[in-house]
């Protein structure tokens, strides 16, 4: 699936107003181009979801969107850009569990405070990660992979979309729970990380179905296990890692729309309403569910409660696994 299928291109340059000049335009919002900052490189789930949702929002709200990929520091580069933008609803971001829940523990120094500087708008989707390997890896199951890793400690690489990303933490959790050793190779997004695995330079990755399903269907990557506790009907034939010799293993990815704290409530309400409508659109549902995503939606309070619950969960994973920002 082309990640730009739903994108709306805009050639106009983005002009940022000083914070002191930010006006409350909630009554007529939106009246100009909206900037969607993307925290990771093109081709990954954050990029695909941002262009999908942003493109649909542009159609519904009658204003163009600029898509601005700003990868780096596990999403912190993009997070800081959004956190320091005018609180007027014209700079928004689809953030994931790295930015909103894990990075505060993983990084010694954060350039912004996700809990104070960003406000949840709507939870978009949750996605299982799939442990996939390059076809040259001899393992055909999770158990065989564990045996292979134990026989070759430190010789296999696992790629990730960046330090602190769900793919990174899933790998560290896997290492900790299986008592194996593999080398973490971080990238600035799922796209280049998956490219590295496709080329055989890294041998495995924990990636969302949204990122790798086409490669699984083409036989270019081999799936070994899901990171959910239960199997998924949308991904038939793939067992869970938990049932494959690593009881209790769970590491999913989730995304939701956020804005700058202080954004007028009517603006937040408009964005929430529009995204919820998009998530009920038949075309959107077919695409997301076909890629193994679980559509969430709902109120800002639902999303805020989920974030609050995820922070201690990932903090525990980081501390117990010894994961560090590379």
N, C-alpha and C positions, 0 to 999 in steps of 0.2 A: 504493500500500500504506500503510495507516494505521500510523504509527510506534509506536502504542501497542497494536498487535494482541496482542502477547504480554505486555504489562505487567501486573504485579500491584500494585494500588493498596493503600496502607496509610495509615490516618488517624492512626496513633500518631505522636507527636512523637519526634524522634531525640534521645536524651540521650547526650552524649559524656562518657566517663569520663576523668578525668585520666590522663596517661600513666603516672604512678607507680602507679595502681591497676589498670592493665590486667593481667588474669589470663590464664594459660595454660589456655584452655578447649578445647584441641585434642582431648581425649578424647571430648567430647560435642558438639563443634562441628557445626552451629550450634544455639544454644539461644534466640536472640532475633533481632529484625529486623536485616537487613544493609543497610547504606547503600551504594548504587551512585552515586558521584559522576560526573557527566557533564560533560565539559570544554567542551562547545559547546551552542548553543541547540537547541531542539526542531526536528526535521525533517531534520537532517543525518545522515550515516553513523554518527557516534559515538553520537548519541541513539538511532537505530534499532537499532544493534547492542547497545547497553546494555540497552534494554528487551526486546529479543528474548532475549538470553542471560540477563539477570537474571530475566525472567519464567519461563524454563525452569528456572533454578537454584532459584527459589522452589518450583516444583512438585516438583522432585526432592529438595530438602533439607528441605522441610517448614517453612520459615520465610519470612515475608514480606520483600519488598525495598522500600526507599524509594529512589526515583529523584530525585536532587538535581542539577539543571542549574546549574552554576556557570561560565558562560562568561567569557572575558576573557584578555587577554595571550597569545593563541595557545595556550591550554590551561594556562598557568602558574598561574592562579588556582585551578583545580581540582587541579592537581598539588601545590600547596603544602598544600591542605586534606588531601589523602590522606597526603602525606609527613609531616605533623605530627600525624596521628591515632594512637591507641593501636595497637600492633602485635599485634592479636588476631584479625584476619580479618573484622572487622565494618565496616570501611570499605575499599572496593575501587574500582577504576576500570578501564574499558577505555580505554587510552591509545593515541595514534597516533604517527606518525613526527615530528610537530611537537614533542610533549612529550618524547619519549624520545631523539630524534636531532638535531633541527635547532635547537631553541630555545637550547641552550647556546652555539651560535655566533652566532645571530642577535641575541640580547639581551645587552647589555653587563653587566647584572646579573641573576642568577637568584635567585629567592626560596628555591630549594631545589636540591639536586643530584640529578638523576634517576638517575645511575649509582650513587649511594651511598644515597639515601633510599628508593628504590623497588626492589622485587624482581620480576623477570618470573615470571609464573605459567604462561601459555600463550599462544602466538601464535594468534589467531583466524582472521583472513582478510587477504588482500591484494586490492586493487581497482584496476583501471585508472581513470585519470581520463579524461574525455572533454572535448575542447574543443568547447563548444557556444556558439552565438550566437543573439541575438534575431532573429526573422524579418525585421526591417527592415534588418539588415546585408546588403548586396548579395552578399557572398561566398558561394559554394556549395562551396568547397574551401579547403584550407589555403593553397594557392598564391594563390588569389584574395584570401584574407584578408591575406596578407603584402603583396600589391600594394596593397590598400586601405589598410592601415596605413601603408605608405611614402608613399602619396599624401596621407594625413591624419595626420601625426605629432602625437601628444599629444592627439588629438581623441576617441579612443575610450577607454572605461573597461572594465577587467576587474575583476569582483568576486571576493572570496575569503572563506573562512570565518575569516580572521584572519591577522595578521602571523605568518609562520613556518609557517602551514599548508601542506600539500602544494599546494593550489590557488594560493597566493601564490608559492611557489617555482617551480612549473611555469610561471606567468606570467613571472616574472623570467628563468627559463632560456630561455623562448621569445623574449623580447625580446632577450636576449644573443645567441642563436644565429641569429636572423633579422635582427638590426640594425634593429629597429623600435622605436617608442616608443608606449606606451599607459599610461594612468593606473591605478594600483592603488587600489581602493576596498575596504578591509577591513571585515568584519563580525564578530560574535561567534558565528559558526556558519554552516554551509552553508544552513540554512533561510532566514534573512533575506537572504543573499547571492543565492540563487537567485530569491527574490521580487523583488529589485532588478532582476535581468536579465529576469524575466518582465514587469516593468513597463516595460522599455526604458530605465531610467535608467542602468544599465550595459549594455554591449552584448555582453559575453561572460563566460564563466567556465570554469575547468578544474574539473569536478565529477565525483564518483564516479557510476557507473551507479546505485548504490543511491539516490542523491539525485535524479537527473533522468530516470530511464528512463520514468516515467509521463508526464512532459512531452514527451519525445521521441515516445512512442507517440501522444500527442494532437496532435502537430504544433505545440506551443507554443514549442518550442526546436528549433534545427537542429544536428545533430551534424556536426562537420567532421573530427575525427580522434581516435584513441586515443593515450594517452601510453605505451603499451607498445611494445616493439620488434617484436612479432609480433601479427598479427590474432587476435581471439578468436572462437571458435565461438559463444559465448553472446551476442555482439554482432555478428551478421552484417551485412555491408554497410558497416561503418564502417572506413575505412582507418586505418593508423597515421600519426601525424605524421611519423615517421621516413621512411616511404616516400613522403611527400607533399612532399618538398623540404627537409626538415630532418633529414638523416642523423644517427643516433645519439641522437635526442631520446628521453628516457625519464624519466618522473616518476610513480610510482605511490603509492598510499596504502595503509597497513597499520595494523591494530589488534590489540592484545593485552591480556589481563587482567594487571594489576599490583596488588600489595599493598604495605604498608609493610615496609621492611627490618626484620628481626627477628621477623616473624610466624612462629609455630611451624611447623616443617616438616610435621607431620601435617595442619595446616590447609591449607597450600599444596598438599599432595598431594591432599587431598580436593577442593579447588577445581579443580585440574588434571584430575583424573579425571572430575569431573562435566561440565566444559566439553568435554572430549574426547568424552564420550558424547553430549552435545548436538549436537556438530558432525557426528556420524554419524547423527543422527536424520533420518529420511526427510523430514519436514516442513521441518526446518531446512535441509537440503541443497537441497531444491527451491526454497525461497525465496531463499537466498543465491546459488545458481548462476543462478537466473532473473534476478537483479539484476546479474549479471556479476562476482560476487565469486569469488575463488579461496580455497577453504577450506584452512586450514593445519593447525592442531592440533599435537600432539606434546608433547615434554618442555619443562620450563622452560629446559633447557640449549640446546635448539634456538632458542627465542625469544631467549635472551640472546646467542647467537652472531649472530643476525640483527641485533639492535640494535647490537652492537659493529661490525659491518660497515657499517651504515648511517650511523653518526656521521661518519666521515671523508668519505663520499660526499656527504652534504648540506652538510658544512662547505665542501667544494670548490665545490659549486653556489652557495652563499651568497657566498663570496669572489669567485668569478669573475663572477657576475652583478651584484654590488654590492647585493644585496638588503638592506634594512634594516627593522627593526621600526618601523612608523609610529606 
